[in-house]
Amino acid sequence: MYDYLIVGSGLFGSTVANRLKNMDKKVLVIDKRDRVGGNVYTENIEGINVHKYIICHLIHFLKYGMML
Ligand SMILES: Cc1cc2nc3c(=O)[nH]c(=O)nc-3n(C[C@H](O)[C@H](O)[C@H](O)COP(=O)(O)OP(=O)(O)OC[C@H]3O[C@@H](n4cnc5c(N)ncnc54)[C@H](O)[C@@H]3O)c2cc1C
């Protein structure tokens, strides 16, 4: 039994899941893709992390995290 179901394992879903886990909540994260990370997913090709979907060059965070 889970406390929370999070749809989407992008930056937002992953961050919220991590925060909830740190609060001892049981979290299930599902995603329609067969990989985690959403649009910032990268593949390591010959030692270099290559973006597969978009080219994020800098990820901006709020002072205390994205939401919680
Ligand atoms: C071209 C481009 C450049 C960008 N550059 C930057 C940058 O330089 N710096 C920056 O801070 N931000 C940048 N962004 C924004 C960046 O993409 C977001 O900040 C961040 O990746 C969004 O994360 P997210 O978790 O909200 O969404 P996403 O990364 O889109 O994750 C959503 C996840 O939900 C899943 N999903 C969606 N619908 C369903 C469903 N029905 N069922 C199951 N799973 C589902 C998707 O498969 C995906 O894995 C850029 C965006 C674009 C388009």
The ligand as an SDF file (V2000), in Angstrom:
LIG
                    3D

 53 58  0  0  0  0  0  0  0  0999 V2000
   13.7920   22.8580  -25.4630 C   0  0  0  0  0  0  0  0  0  0  0  0
   13.7320   22.9630  -23.9600 C   0  0  0  0  0  0  0  0  0  0  0  0
   14.8480   23.4250  -23.2660 C   0  0  0  0  0  0  0  0  0  0  0  0
   14.8040   23.5470  -21.8560 C   0  0  0  0  0  0  0  0  0  0  0  0
   15.9050   24.0060  -21.2090 N   0  0  0  0  0  0  0  0  0  0  0  0
   15.8610   24.1610  -19.8580 C   0  0  0  0  0  0  0  0  0  0  0  0
   17.0050   24.6610  -19.1440 C   0  0  0  0  0  0  0  0  0  0  0  0
   18.0460   24.9640  -19.7270 O   0  0  0  0  0  0  0  0  0  0  0  0
   16.9130   24.7950  -17.8000 N   0  0  0  0  0  0  0  0  0  0  0  0
   15.7720   24.4690  -17.1200 C   0  0  0  0  0  0  0  0  0  0  0  0
   15.7670   24.6370  -15.8920 O   0  0  0  0  0  0  0  0  0  0  0  0
   14.6940   23.9810  -17.7610 N   0  0  0  0  0  0  0  0  0  0  0  0
   14.6970   23.8200  -19.1010 C   0  0  0  0  0  0  0  0  0  0  0  0
   13.5930   23.3500  -19.7690 N   0  0  0  0  0  0  0  0  0  0  0  0
   12.4310   22.9860  -18.9890 C   0  0  0  0  0  0  0  0  0  0  0  0
   12.6470   21.5860  -18.4530 C   0  0  0  0  0  0  0  0  0  0  0  0
   12.2410   20.6610  -19.4330 O   0  0  0  0  0  0  0  0  0  0  0  0
   11.8440   21.4450  -17.2000 C   0  0  0  0  0  0  0  0  0  0  0  0
   12.3230   22.3390  -16.2190 O   0  0  0  0  0  0  0  0  0  0  0  0
   11.8650   20.0360  -16.6130 C   0  0  0  0  0  0  0  0  0  0  0  0
   12.5120   19.0800  -17.4040 O   0  0  0  0  0  0  0  0  0  0  0  0
   10.4340   19.6670  -16.4930 C   0  0  0  0  0  0  0  0  0  0  0  0
   10.3600   18.5450  -15.6650 O   0  0  0  0  0  0  0  0  0  0  0  0
    8.9790   17.8920  -15.3960 P   0  0  0  0  0  0  0  0  0  0  0  0
    9.1980   16.7720  -14.4080 O   0  0  0  0  0  0  0  0  0  0  0  0
    7.9610   18.9150  -15.0320 O   0  0  0  0  0  0  0  0  0  0  0  0
    8.4790   17.3500  -16.8170 O   0  0  0  0  0  0  0  0  0  0  0  0
    9.1170   16.2480  -17.7830 P   0  0  0  0  0  0  0  0  0  0  0  0
   10.5890   16.2170  -17.7460 O   0  0  0  0  0  0  0  0  0  0  0  0
    8.4200   16.4540  -19.0880 O   0  0  0  0  0  0  0  0  0  0  0  0
    8.6100   14.8680  -17.1320 O   0  0  0  0  0  0  0  0  0  0  0  0
    7.2820   14.4410  -17.2330 C   0  0  0  0  0  0  0  0  0  0  0  0
    7.2920   12.9340  -17.1770 C   0  0  0  0  0  0  0  0  0  0  0  0
    5.9290   12.4950  -17.1130 O   0  0  0  0  0  0  0  0  0  0  0  0
    5.7430   11.4090  -17.9970 C   0  0  0  0  0  0  0  0  0  0  0  0
    4.3310   11.3900  -18.3520 N   0  0  0  0  0  0  0  0  0  0  0  0
    3.6390   12.3600  -19.0030 C   0  0  0  0  0  0  0  0  0  0  0  0
    2.3500   12.0030  -19.1550 N   0  0  0  0  0  0  0  0  0  0  0  0
    2.2380   10.7760  -18.5660 C   0  0  0  0  0  0  0  0  0  0  0  0
    1.1470    9.8770  -18.3960 C   0  0  0  0  0  0  0  0  0  0  0  0
   -0.0860   10.1730  -18.8560 N   0  0  0  0  0  0  0  0  0  0  0  0
    1.3680    8.7090  -17.7600 N   0  0  0  0  0  0  0  0  0  0  0  0
    2.6260    8.4090  -17.3000 C   0  0  0  0  0  0  0  0  0  0  0  0
    3.6970    9.2230  -17.4280 N   0  0  0  0  0  0  0  0  0  0  0  0
    3.5000   10.3920  -18.0590 C   0  0  0  0  0  0  0  0  0  0  0  0
    6.6800   11.6890  -19.1570 C   0  0  0  0  0  0  0  0  0  0  0  0
    7.0350   10.5030  -19.8410 O   0  0  0  0  0  0  0  0  0  0  0  0
    7.8850   12.2950  -18.4350 C   0  0  0  0  0  0  0  0  0  0  0  0
    8.8430   11.3180  -18.0670 O   0  0  0  0  0  0  0  0  0  0  0  0
   13.6110   23.1900  -21.1470 C   0  0  0  0  0  0  0  0  0  0  0  0
   12.5030   22.6960  -21.8720 C   0  0  0  0  0  0  0  0  0  0  0  0
   12.5570   22.6000  -23.2500 C   0  0  0  0  0  0  0  0  0  0  0  0
   11.3270   22.0660  -23.9950 C   0  0  0  0  0  0  0  0  0  0  0  0
  1  2  1  0
  2  3  1  0
  2 52  2  0
  3  4  2  0
  4  5  1  0
  4 50  1  0
  5  6  2  0
  6  7  1  0
  6 13  1  0
  7  8  2  0
  7  9  1  0
  9 10  1  0
 10 11  2  0
 10 12  1  0
 12 13  2  0
 13 14  1  0
 14 15  1  0
 14 50  1  0
 15 16  1  0
 16 17  1  0
 16 18  1  0
 18 19  1  0
 18 20  1  0
 20 21  1  0
 20 22  1  0
 22 23  1  0
 23 24  1  0
 24 25  2  0
 24 26  1  0
 24 27  1  0
 27 28  1  0
 28 29  2  0
 28 30  1  0
 28 31  1  0
 31 32  1  0
 32 33  1  0
 33 34  1  0
 33 48  1  0
 34 35  1  0
 35 36  1  0
 35 46  1  0
 36 37  1  0
 36 45  1  0
 37 38  2  0
 38 39  1  0
 39 40  1  0
 39 45  2  0
 40 41  1  0
 40 42  2  0
 42 43  1  0
 43 44  2  0
 44 45  1  0
 46 47  1  0
 46 48  1  0
 48 49  1  0
 50 51  2  0
 51 52  1  0
 52 53  1  0
M  END
$$$$
